[in-house]
Every structure is written in structure tokens, then in C-alpha cells.
């Protein structure tokens, strides 16, 4: 993805401070796991440590449970990866908890949430398909971590059936690994 389209995420992550309480919620598949690993590595570089906690939603549904809300209420920043929450629910989180939110996703969405740092390539092209782990790798490149984390993104992209949509990633991986 182009640098300008990643700016909401890179700005959000660059502002992460050592004392911030940061949580990551991600989808329960390998694309979500890979995405959370990549973003955690970025946080570690920026503020000296990864997120305080990384979690999948308590219930495997595309909304947050009461248990998830109990975790969120203690945070300064929440990062949501590969998990398609509706704009209304995201805006309610902002109102309820006075936190900063970053959403990086690749699924179709109804509308862009107000007040949320939002990165989704479908905002610019509804037909594009790029798994979240590849988007997170593009963000990592802005922090000079792309080479170190490329293989992790590759695992997420493979699981999410995105190999054909990310040929440059796999060309690089073939150069690096047999």
C-alpha cells in the first residue's frame, strides 16, 4: 500500500508512548495472528515494549463481548486487526472509554468510523483483496522492519488465500528462502 494510505496507522504507532496501556484485538485466524505479531514488533521498536495484551475476541463473533469491554476500559490505546467491527460499535468505544483506536482491516465495511485511525485498502478500491498481514507488513516497512517480518506476513497471506494478490511479497520470500 502507498505510504499516504498507511499514514493513519504510522502516525498512531509513532505516537505510542512507553507508559501507554495498549491492547490488540485480532481475528482468530493466522492472518490476524500474523498481523498482531507484526504490529507488536513495531510497538516494541517505537516504545521499547510490545502491547500490554494481545487477544482474540472472547466470543468468535464480529462484535465485542462484555469480557472484551472489561479489558478495553483499562487502555489508553486499542489496536484492532483483521477484525471487521461496525463503525457504530467503534464510535461507541471512543465515547465509552476515551481511548485512541487504530483499525487495520481488509474486509468490506459499511462506512468509515469517525474518530478512528482507519486503514483499509477497500476504502479506495472496493474490489481489492490484500490480507491484513500484508497491510501490516507495509506499515512495518515505514519502521524499517519489513525484512525482519516478511516471513510472518507470508504465513498470514497464505492462510488468507492472498498469494495471488501479493506477488511481490512471495517473490521476495523466494529470494530469501529456498
C-alpha angles and dihedrals in degrees: 000000000000118000094242092055090052094050096100089058098040092048091048093050095044089056093055109119130203093249096047116114102228128184131185125207117188142171115274096242129088092265089059093043092049091047093052091048092052094047091046089055090051091051090049090055094045100044105014097255140051126249118304090241139004119199147162115230112280090239122038095241132108095255135064123262129220088261090055090050091054089057094045096052090070095053136099093195133023124196118196117194131188089345118117108218118174118251092244092056092048092049090049090054089054091051096044100044109022092228135141114249132200119190119190112179144141103205126106112271137195100227138342110264117240118240095015124113097239131192119175123138089214088070086075101028119021092197098053119110118199119150117238094246090062090050089051090049089054088052090049089055088064087061095045092250100112098103093049095048103035095101091054091053089048091059092052093046092050092051092047093052092245102127093109091050094051106044094149090058092055094044088058092045091051089053091051101039133035 
